[in-house]
Amino acid sequence: STINRRRPQQNNQQLSRCRCRCKLSPTLTTATVAPASAPKRGRTRASPIHTMVLTDKQRRDLHAGIHEYFLSRGPEFAECAEVLAKVDPDACAAAQPAVDKGEKSTSSTTSSSSSAPILEKKWMAVPRLQRRVLELERQNATNAKIHAHRSGGEGGGGGGGGGMPGRERRMLPRPPAAHTLQSHSAVVTSVSLHPVYTMAASGSEDGTIKLWDHESGEYLRTLKGHTNVVTCVDFSPKGGYLASTSTDLSIKIWDIQEYKCVRTLRGHEHTISAVRFVPPSVGALYLENSDMSATGAEAAAGGLGSGVDPSLAGSKFLVTASRDQTVKFWDLETGFCDHTLSDHGDWVRCIAVRPASNATASGGNSSSDGKGEEAGGQANTPASMALVATSGNDRTVYVYNAHDKREKLCALRGHDHVVESLSFLCSSLLPQKGKSPPSGASSSWDYLASGSRDRTVRLWSVAGGGSCLMTFRAHENWVRSVLVHSSGNHVLSCGDDRTIRVFDIKSNRCLRTIEDAHPHFVTSIAMHHNLPILVSGGVDHTVKCWQLD
């Protein structure tokens, strides 16, 4: 019995010397180098080794890492390494070659971080991974709030509804900006959002078009081809193409997948101010035969010499406005001007388009036999047909039928200065089968907003010959861009007073103001019809992304 008492006492004295020199944690030392036999007094107590939830391989790796760390620290830790090697010789023997390799690397003139012991690497990785986990948790909570509206009214309260179940999110921009995108070297004149991907496009006075990921804030690509100021950019309804206009008197169509220009249109005699893809008619055959897997280059190889495939674009025509006082419609397949409107008496600055109402499809009046655009258009009513609105320096807003003979439907007058921007209800330009305009929003489907240099935003109804519904007078300088919210309840605008404002239609008041949205004039805004994102461009050469709450 005396001998049995001395053996553990000698072992404990040896371990205490190791603790003093290595300053190890008592828990770690007990768990890794505990004596093989312990004195039995009364009941048998479980060894600390069995309390560790580690597999045999994990335990060997742990011992090997500790042994490697001891050896790398020099002669002061050599005795600790010897004790550990006696307890687990197999694991420590496996770690010995790595130590020898590390000593050779440290003896060279250049040292790298790869020679550090594996235990130090893992120790440093733990806090880094913990920070990453916390960041992902915060991001997940933010995304849950942003996308809570997709679960409908029942689950909307759990995703950031302020503890109010069933509360519908208004989807309005809130400060601060989620991302500030910097790459342009001049004024950002126009911004547009891709209908499918998280992609934004911006045109600038530096003559370039830049593509961004508005979700991550990353720069994607620069499209170069214009030789002067880019005045406007617009994505096609399906997102396969991007159209751009410039003061170099050209219109360019870009393939988004190939990032190259596939068609250049010329015909205007002065600065081209705006461009929009004309929404397709309900039942158009090229929508039925679309193949989204084909690129513009493949379409050209298949027989379309222009490289523009209407099935990929989701549109067959393009409409542009110019300082030569004309509005032109272009055939995307042939590249020729299909129609010219000359009602304006001065510079035409802005265009807005509205898709055909799907009530046409449910009403049974549309045609789907290949003559859909002509036959279906004649059966349309003004409340259901696709529309194009234009305005500019003559202060008059003209509304046209987008198809058929493109006859003028109404003329809206009331602004006292140049009209800078027009917008119909923010929605997808593609008709959805079996659906009609937003429920209870027959009036909002006819909304048309206009922003002017007279510092006002006007809301019009294009039904019944057109009329002005209300005027918002909150801006302190020129209004540069306007949007009608997809809910039909709000109008958004930006201007030279450096603000982005939200107007409530029901109460006829300014509901929210983002002061100093840009350090300089705010030139353009664009909102996605489905995703909770709004982007803005400014004279400060930047593009900003705003989340919607």
CORURHU-V364703 format. One record per residue. N is the residue number from 1. RES is the residue in one small letter. PHI is phi in whole degrees, 0 to 359 (* if undefined). NEAR is the number of other C-alpha atoms within 12 Angstrom. Layout:
# CORURHU-V364703
n->{N & N}
res->{RES & RES}
phi->{PHI & PHI}
near->{NEAR & NEAR}
This chain:
# CORURHU-V364703
n->{1 & 2 & 3 & 4 & 5 & 6 & 7 & 8 & 9 & 10 & 11 & 12 & 13 & 14 & 15 & 16 & 17 & 18 & 19 & 20 & 21 & 22 & 23 & 24 & 25 & 26 & 27 & 28 & 29 & 30 & 31 & 32 & 33 & 34 & 35 & 36 & 37 & 38 & 39 & 40 & 41 & 42 & 43 & 44 & 45 & 46 & 47 & 48 & 49 & 50 & 51 & 52 & 53 & 54 & 55 & 56 & 57 & 58 & 59 & 60 & 61 & 62 & 63 & 64 & 65 & 66 & 67 & 68 & 69 & 70 & 71 & 72 & 73 & 74 & 75 & 76 & 77 & 78 & 79 & 80 & 81 & 82 & 83 & 84 & 85 & 86 & 87 & 88 & 89 & 90 & 91 & 92 & 93 & 94 & 95 & 96 & 97 & 98 & 99 & 100 & 101 & 102 & 103 & 104 & 105 & 106 & 107 & 108 & 109 & 110 & 111 & 112 & 113 & 114 & 115 & 116 & 117 & 118 & 119 & 120 & 121 & 122 & 123 & 124 & 125 & 126 & 127 & 128 & 129 & 130 & 131 & 132 & 133 & 134 & 135 & 136 & 137 & 138 & 139 & 140 & 141 & 142 & 143 & 144 & 145 & 146 & 147 & 148 & 149 & 150 & 151 & 152 & 153 & 154 & 155 & 156 & 157 & 158 & 159 & 160 & 161 & 162 & 163 & 164 & 165 & 166 & 167 & 168 & 169 & 170 & 171 & 172 & 173 & 174 & 175 & 176 & 177 & 178 & 179 & 180 & 181 & 182 & 183 & 184 & 185 & 186 & 187 & 188 & 189 & 190 & 191 & 192 & 193 & 194 & 195 & 196 & 197 & 198 & 199 & 200 & 201 & 202 & 203 & 204 & 205 & 206 & 207 & 208 & 209 & 210 & 211 & 212 & 213 & 214 & 215 & 216 & 217 & 218 & 219 & 220 & 221 & 222 & 223 & 224 & 225 & 226 & 227 & 228 & 229 & 230 & 231 & 232 & 233 & 234 & 235 & 236 & 237 & 238 & 239 & 240 & 241 & 242 & 243 & 244 & 245 & 246 & 247 & 248 & 249 & 250 & 251 & 252 & 253 & 254 & 255 & 256 & 257 & 258 & 259 & 260 & 261 & 262 & 263 & 264 & 265 & 266 & 267 & 268 & 269 & 270 & 271 & 272 & 273 & 274 & 275 & 276 & 277 & 278 & 279 & 280 & 281 & 282 & 283 & 284 & 285 & 286 & 287 & 288 & 289 & 290 & 291 & 292 & 293 & 294 & 295 & 296 & 297 & 298 & 299 & 300 & 301 & 302 & 303 & 304 & 305 & 306 & 307 & 308 & 309 & 310 & 311 & 312 & 313 & 314 & 315 & 316 & 317 & 318 & 319 & 320 & 321 & 322 & 323 & 324 & 325 & 326 & 327 & 328 & 329 & 330 & 331 & 332 & 333 & 334 & 335 & 336 & 337 & 338 & 339 & 340 & 341 & 342 & 343 & 344 & 345 & 346 & 347 & 348 & 349 & 350 & 351 & 352 & 353 & 354 & 355 & 356 & 357 & 358 & 359 & 360 & 361 & 362 & 363 & 364 & 365 & 366 & 367 & 368 & 369 & 370 & 371 & 372 & 373 & 374 & 375 & 376 & 377 & 378 & 379 & 380 & 381 & 382 & 383 & 384 & 385 & 386 & 387 & 388 & 389 & 390 & 391 & 392 & 393 & 394 & 395 & 396 & 397 & 398 & 399 & 400 & 401 & 402 & 403 & 404 & 405 & 406 & 407 & 408 & 409 & 410 & 411 & 412 & 413 & 414 & 415 & 416 & 417 & 418 & 419 & 420 & 421 & 422 & 423 & 424 & 425 & 426 & 427 & 428 & 429 & 430 & 431 & 432 & 433 & 434 & 435 & 436 & 437 & 438 & 439 & 440 & 441 & 442 & 443 & 444 & 445 & 446 & 447 & 448 & 449 & 450 & 451 & 452 & 453 & 454 & 455 & 456 & 457 & 458 & 459 & 460 & 461 & 462 & 463 & 464 & 465 & 466 & 467 & 468 & 469 & 470 & 471 & 472 & 473 & 474 & 475 & 476 & 477 & 478 & 479 & 480 & 481 & 482 & 483 & 484 & 485 & 486 & 487 & 488 & 489 & 490 & 491 & 492 & 493 & 494 & 495 & 496 & 497 & 498 & 499 & 500 & 501 & 502 & 503 & 504 & 505 & 506 & 507 & 508 & 509 & 510 & 511 & 512 & 513 & 514 & 515 & 516 & 517 & 518 & 519 & 520 & 521 & 522 & 523 & 524 & 525 & 526 & 527 & 528 & 529 & 530 & 531 & 532 & 533 & 534 & 535 & 536 & 537 & 538 & 539 & 540 & 541 & 542 & 543 & 544 & 545 & 546 & 547 & 548 & 549}
res->{s & t & i & n & r & r & r & p & q & q & n & n & q & q & l & s & r & c & r & c & r & c & k & l & s & p & t & l & t & t & a & t & v & a & p & a & s & a & p & k & r & g & r & t & r & a & s & p & i & h & t & m & v & l & t & d & k & q & r & r & d & l & h & a & g & i & h & e & y & f & l & s & r & g & p & e & f & a & e & c & a & e & v & l & a & k & v & d & p & d & a & c & a & a & a & q & p & a & v & d & k & g & e & k & s & t & s & s & t & t & s & s & s & s & s & a & p & i & l & e & k & k & w & m & a & v & p & r & l & q & r & r & v & l & e & l & e & r & q & n & a & t & n & a & k & i & h & a & h & r & s & g & g & e & g & g & g & g & g & g & g & g & g & m & p & g & r & e & r & r & m & l & p & r & p & p & a & a & h & t & l & q & s & h & s & a & v & v & t & s & v & s & l & h & p & v & y & t & m & a & a & s & g & s & e & d & g & t & i & k & l & w & d & h & e & s & g & e & y & l & r & t & l & k & g & h & t & n & v & v & t & c & v & d & f & s & p & k & g & g & y & l & a & s & t & s & t & d & l & s & i & k & i & w & d & i & q & e & y & k & c & v & r & t & l & r & g & h & e & h & t & i & s & a & v & r & f & v & p & p & s & v & g & a & l & y & l & e & n & s & d & m & s & a & t & g & a & e & a & a & a & g & g & l & g & s & g & v & d & p & s & l & a & g & s & k & f & l & v & t & a & s & r & d & q & t & v & k & f & w & d & l & e & t & g & f & c & d & h & t & l & s & d & h & g & d & w & v & r & c & i & a & v & r & p & a & s & n & a & t & a & s & g & g & n & s & s & s & d & g & k & g & e & e & a & g & g & q & a & n & t & p & a & s & m & a & l & v & a & t & s & g & n & d & r & t & v & y & v & y & n & a & h & d & k & r & e & k & l & c & a & l & r & g & h & d & h & v & v & e & s & l & s & f & l & c & s & s & l & l & p & q & k & g & k & s & p & p & s & g & a & s & s & s & w & d & y & l & a & s & g & s & r & d & r & t & v & r & l & w & s & v & a & g & g & g & s & c & l & m & t & f & r & a & h & e & n & w & v & r & s & v & l & v & h & s & s & g & n & h & v & l & s & c & g & d & d & r & t & i & r & v & f & d & i & k & s & n & r & c & l & r & t & i & e & d & a & h & p & h & f & v & t & s & i & a & m & h & h & n & l & p & i & l & v & s & g & g & v & d & h & t & v & k & c & w & q & l & d}
phi->{* & 295 & 296 & 298 & 284 & 286 & 300 & 296 & 294 & 296 & 298 & 294 & 296 & 293 & 293 & 296 & 296 & 296 & 294 & 294 & 282 & 267 & 55 & 277 & 288 & 301 & 295 & 295 & 294 & 293 & 284 & 252 & 233 & 293 & 298 & 291 & 236 & 244 & 294 & 260 & 237 & 72 & 284 & 278 & 266 & 292 & 292 & 298 & 298 & 286 & 277 & 278 & 271 & 228 & 283 & 299 & 294 & 296 & 292 & 297 & 296 & 296 & 296 & 296 & 294 & 294 & 297 & 297 & 295 & 302 & 295 & 286 & 273 & 101 & 294 & 297 & 255 & 295 & 294 & 296 & 295 & 295 & 298 & 292 & 294 & 290 & 287 & 226 & 293 & 296 & 293 & 290 & 293 & 291 & 278 & 297 & 300 & 294 & 291 & 300 & 294 & 291 & 294 & 294 & 290 & 286 & 283 & 283 & 291 & 250 & 246 & 237 & 289 & 291 & 278 & 292 & 302 & 297 & 295 & 293 & 299 & 293 & 298 & 285 & 287 & 299 & 296 & 296 & 292 & 296 & 297 & 296 & 297 & 296 & 298 & 293 & 295 & 296 & 296 & 295 & 294 & 295 & 295 & 297 & 290 & 294 & 262 & 295 & 293 & 287 & 276 & 85 & 290 & 289 & 262 & 293 & 290 & 278 & 256 & 103 & 278 & 72 & 78 & 246 & 300 & 82 & 287 & 277 & 283 & 277 & 60 & 244 & 294 & 224 & 280 & 276 & 294 & 290 & 218 & 241 & 262 & 237 & 196 & 290 & 251 & 208 & 301 & 275 & 265 & 205 & 227 & 210 & 246 & 292 & 289 & 242 & 273 & 275 & 238 & 236 & 240 & 224 & 252 & 219 & 289 & 279 & 83 & 244 & 241 & 243 & 252 & 228 & 260 & 286 & 280 & 264 & 78 & 268 & 281 & 253 & 199 & 244 & 258 & 243 & 179 & 284 & 255 & 208 & 302 & 275 & 265 & 202 & 227 & 203 & 278 & 289 & 303 & 264 & 86 & 285 & 224 & 232 & 255 & 219 & 234 & 209 & 284 & 277 & 69 & 237 & 241 & 242 & 250 & 248 & 277 & 288 & 285 & 264 & 55 & 215 & 280 & 251 & 199 & 239 & 251 & 225 & 172 & 285 & 256 & 210 & 311 & 265 & 266 & 211 & 214 & 213 & 281 & 283 & 299 & 287 & 280 & 293 & 87 & 297 & 294 & 292 & 284 & 288 & 263 & 289 & 229 & 288 & 279 & 273 & 264 & 296 & 294 & 293 & 295 & 295 & 292 & 277 & 133 & 272 & 296 & 284 & 78 & 247 & 258 & 301 & 291 & 279 & 282 & 77 & 203 & 249 & 226 & 233 & 237 & 228 & 237 & 219 & 286 & 280 & 72 & 239 & 237 & 242 & 254 & 242 & 276 & 291 & 286 & 266 & 82 & 267 & 286 & 267 & 198 & 230 & 252 & 230 & 283 & 284 & 252 & 204 & 307 & 266 & 256 & 219 & 223 & 225 & 232 & 231 & 288 & 292 & 290 & 284 & 298 & 296 & 291 & 285 & 279 & 81 & 263 & 277 & 251 & 229 & 255 & 100 & 250 & 299 & 292 & 278 & 291 & 293 & 293 & 289 & 277 & 291 & 257 & 303 & 282 & 240 & 280 & 288 & 236 & 230 & 242 & 224 & 195 & 178 & 289 & 276 & 69 & 252 & 258 & 254 & 242 & 236 & 287 & 286 & 237 & 58 & 271 & 54 & 284 & 282 & 263 & 198 & 233 & 248 & 232 & 167 & 287 & 258 & 210 & 302 & 271 & 266 & 207 & 226 & 201 & 273 & 301 & 291 & 201 & 292 & 275 & 263 & 289 & 255 & 294 & 77 & 240 & 240 & 305 & 312 & 301 & 70 & 236 & 298 & 284 & 293 & 296 & 265 & 292 & 220 & 256 & 223 & 241 & 225 & 287 & 279 & 72 & 241 & 242 & 249 & 248 & 245 & 243 & 273 & 280 & 64 & 90 & 91 & 201 & 272 & 272 & 197 & 230 & 256 & 236 & 273 & 290 & 255 & 206 & 306 & 267 & 257 & 206 & 224 & 216 & 259 & 303 & 297 & 284 & 78 & 256 & 221 & 237 & 251 & 209 & 219 & 195 & 282 & 273 & 67 & 241 & 243 & 241 & 241 & 252 & 269 & 287 & 294 & 267 & 56 & 213 & 280 & 274 & 209 & 227 & 262 & 286 & 50 & 301 & 229 & 295 & 232 & 305 & 264 & 264 & 202 & 224 & 213 & 234 & 283 & 285 & 231 & 279 & 278 & 214 & 225 & 240 & 221 & 237 & 216 & 289 & 281 & 74 & 243 & 242 & 243 & 250 & 240 & 278 & 254 & 256}
near->{10 & 9 & 10 & 14 & 16 & 14 & 18 & 21 & 18 & 15 & 23 & 21 & 15 & 23 & 31 & 24 & 21 & 28 & 24 & 18 & 20 & 26 & 18 & 22 & 16 & 20 & 16 & 22 & 30 & 26 & 26 & 38 & 37 & 28 & 27 & 18 & 17 & 20 & 21 & 14 & 9 & 6 & 7 & 10 & 14 & 15 & 19 & 20 & 22 & 16 & 15 & 18 & 12 & 16 & 13 & 16 & 13 & 14 & 23 & 25 & 25 & 32 & 38 & 34 & 34 & 40 & 42 & 39 & 35 & 35 & 34 & 31 & 23 & 17 & 15 & 20 & 26 & 22 & 25 & 37 & 38 & 26 & 30 & 39 & 29 & 21 & 26 & 28 & 20 & 20 & 28 & 32 & 25 & 21 & 33 & 28 & 17 & 25 & 30 & 19 & 19 & 26 & 23 & 17 & 18 & 19 & 13 & 12 & 8 & 11 & 14 & 15 & 13 & 17 & 25 & 26 & 32 & 27 & 24 & 21 & 17 & 18 & 18 & 15 & 14 & 14 & 13 & 14 & 14 & 14 & 14 & 14 & 14 & 14 & 14 & 15 & 14 & 14 & 16 & 16 & 17 & 19 & 22 & 24 & 29 & 33 & 29 & 33 & 30 & 22 & 21 & 18 & 18 & 17 & 23 & 26 & 25 & 26 & 30 & 28 & 26 & 16 & 14 & 16 & 20 & 20 & 22 & 28 & 30 & 27 & 35 & 37 & 40 & 28 & 24 & 19 & 28 & 26 & 25 & 30 & 36 & 26 & 29 & 33 & 23 & 25 & 34 & 43 & 45 & 47 & 46 & 45 & 43 & 39 & 32 & 22 & 24 & 29 & 38 & 46 & 50 & 56 & 49 & 44 & 32 & 29 & 32 & 35 & 50 & 45 & 39 & 36 & 28 & 39 & 30 & 17 & 24 & 23 & 25 & 24 & 23 & 26 & 33 & 25 & 29 & 31 & 22 & 25 & 32 & 43 & 44 & 47 & 46 & 46 & 44 & 43 & 39 & 35 & 38 & 42 & 46 & 51 & 52 & 54 & 48 & 42 & 32 & 28 & 30 & 35 & 47 & 43 & 47 & 43 & 35 & 37 & 26 & 20 & 24 & 27 & 30 & 35 & 33 & 31 & 34 & 26 & 27 & 31 & 20 & 25 & 31 & 41 & 44 & 47 & 45 & 46 & 45 & 45 & 40 & 44 & 49 & 48 & 36 & 35 & 23 & 27 & 31 & 24 & 16 & 21 & 20 & 24 & 14 & 25 & 31 & 38 & 29 & 23 & 27 & 21 & 15 & 15 & 15 & 22 & 19 & 29 & 34 & 44 & 45 & 41 & 35 & 36 & 45 & 41 & 43 & 37 & 39 & 50 & 48 & 54 & 49 & 44 & 31 & 29 & 30 & 35 & 46 & 42 & 38 & 36 & 27 & 38 & 32 & 23 & 28 & 23 & 24 & 24 & 23 & 26 & 32 & 23 & 28 & 30 & 22 & 24 & 31 & 42 & 44 & 48 & 48 & 47 & 48 & 46 & 42 & 44 & 43 & 35 & 33 & 36 & 30 & 21 & 20 & 18 & 25 & 34 & 25 & 23 & 16 & 19 & 19 & 28 & 36 & 27 & 23 & 34 & 36 & 26 & 26 & 33 & 23 & 34 & 33 & 36 & 45 & 44 & 47 & 45 & 52 & 54 & 48 & 42 & 30 & 29 & 32 & 34 & 47 & 40 & 43 & 36 & 36 & 46 & 40 & 26 & 18 & 30 & 26 & 27 & 27 & 27 & 28 & 34 & 26 & 27 & 33 & 20 & 23 & 31 & 42 & 44 & 50 & 50 & 49 & 43 & 43 & 39 & 34 & 36 & 37 & 35 & 35 & 26 & 23 & 16 & 18 & 24 & 34 & 23 & 13 & 12 & 18 & 21 & 27 & 35 & 41 & 40 & 42 & 46 & 52 & 54 & 51 & 44 & 30 & 29 & 32 & 37 & 52 & 45 & 46 & 41 & 31 & 40 & 27 & 17 & 20 & 28 & 24 & 26 & 25 & 25 & 29 & 36 & 26 & 31 & 35 & 24 & 24 & 32 & 43 & 47 & 49 & 47 & 46 & 44 & 38 & 31 & 33 & 35 & 31 & 37 & 48 & 54 & 57 & 50 & 43 & 35 & 30 & 32 & 37 & 49 & 42 & 36 & 38 & 29 & 29 & 16 & 15 & 21 & 23 & 25 & 25 & 23 & 26 & 30 & 25 & 23 & 39 & 37 & 22 & 24 & 33 & 42 & 46 & 50 & 48 & 51 & 43 & 40 & 29 & 25 & 34 & 35 & 37 & 44 & 52 & 55 & 50 & 44 & 33 & 30 & 32 & 37 & 50 & 47 & 44 & 36 & 30 & 33 & 28}
